Amino acid sequence: MNTVFTIAQTEARRIFVSPLAWAVLAVMQLIFGFVFINMLVDYARNAAMSGQFMGVADYIGGGLYGFATIILLLVMPLLTMRMFAEERKSGTLILLLSAPASLIEIVLGKFLGLFAFMLATIALLGLMPLTLLSGTHLDLGRIAAGLLGLLLMMMAFGAAGLFVSTLTKEPTIAAVASFGLLLLVWLIQIVGNQPIPFASVFSYLSLIGHFESLRRGIFNSADVIYYFLFTAFFLWLAVLRLDMERN
Amino acid sequence: MDNTTLIEARDLSRRYGATIAVSSLKLTLRKGEILGLLGPNGAGKSTTLKMLAGCLAASSGSVQINGIDIAENPKAAKAHLGYLPEQPPIYPELTVDEYLRYAAGLHGVPSAERDAAVTRAKQSCGLSDVAERLIGNLSKGYQQRVGIAQAIIHRPKVVILDEPTVGLDPNQIREIRSLIASLGAEHSVILSSHILPEIQAVCGRVMIINKGRVVYNETVDTQTRVSNVILGLKRAPELSALQNIAGVSRVQTLPSGQLRLTVADGADPREALAAAAANNNWGLFELRAEGKTLEEVFVELTSGEITIHESLKEAA
């Protein structure tokens, strides 16, 4: 377990000493801020009408977090692409492979390092609606459920991206491929809406469906378990893939 | 020095699809030994080292590090290993200190001892002055040293260095060589290279690999043994007179007028020859040993289609 934390610590440090992470966070914050202000103005204008149906937390928090998933879908592959593909390209993967660390420890360590970045994103997204606390009453439970949903979603994105990153040694290919993979899993929802057999299976597999209820403030353990299974599945694939590479 | 075997590879083979990179390779490394692995490009040196370091699984055969099988118990076996691949595995965005601390942690140095381990590795690799600098801003020579520091930070029993001096200037090569020689005192080292003087300078034993097979495996002293003596005499006696001197097995007259004396295994007849020449007034003007250099051995073994060992086997 110590090895996992050692790897995670260095991985997080490497993410945050690179300008990429900061550029990504800055651009995300700019876009989120823009959307946030827009929604705030919108809500204030229609306050009289919507107040009866929707609270501030629901409208602004939920709306912002729904929008955030799309941005994160674009952004996470940029961070995961480095994790294995770049290391393979620069020859540093061997440092990990020749060290007394199992492949599971390596993959978990990398993922945990990435988790630090996810927490930073969540903090930024959480603080924005919380600034409204000074002027109004917020349903904090709803905000928390939305943030939890986003964190779980990012974990799923991260794990899938990590796996794709083990497949190639070109970071850009890893980024494009993980973006494609994520979008595909996202869009399975469409297949779920078609009148075909097993439609409900497809719709259940989609990443988007499970986020919806959390965004609305409904904490359903099945949704949480879905994300954990999704994450574990892709991390396991990454381990298998690295093991194949040795042989 | 005790005779513990630290690396033992048996019948090690590696195939990439149809190509055989390494085939039934046998290798043993004892404590305190510096073994030089030589071979032309593409001979299978790096593949062999990768398998020894556990980065690549062998197609068949086994590797034992300090008695622990690397396929069965990789974590325990790798704990005794330090490995520097061809390309130093360094993160340019970290400082030397940060990187070495990480390497120490990765190799299981307890956190209380990490600072001491980093300081020690920096000292032995001459990195103390650049500790705070980003690795990406260091010169190639320093980066290579960081790579070596990474490999020895946890004081492993075995250090594997894949072409540690490639791309360095002559001064840096000297420094790295003396570093490797000093490593040999505490660790056992396997070193690959295709630079012959380098191997001769630091290694105690040489192994030449060609086309995935071991074709030569001898101690370095073997090369300095006399195999021929060139003798120049103004008034040469009958060839039989020379042949009677102990240690001389055959005498040949060279076109230039000198004589080439083939020496019996392990003998050195030079002193006797000088004495005989003086006593009999042969007019000695030249007497030198003609050793087989590592380079000659290398060329002989790796340029032909058939290897010496194989031809010997066939002859036997």
Interface residues (C-beta under 8 A of the other chain):
Chain A: N2 T3 T6 I7 Q9 T10 R13 R14 V17 S18 S90 G91 T92 L93 I94 L95 L96 L97 S98 A99 P100 A101 S102 R246 N247
Chain B: A53 G54 C55 L56 A57 P74 K75 A76 K78 A79 L81 Y83 P85 E86 Q87 P88 P89 I90 Y91 E93 L94 E98 Y102 A103 G105 L106 H107 G108 Q150
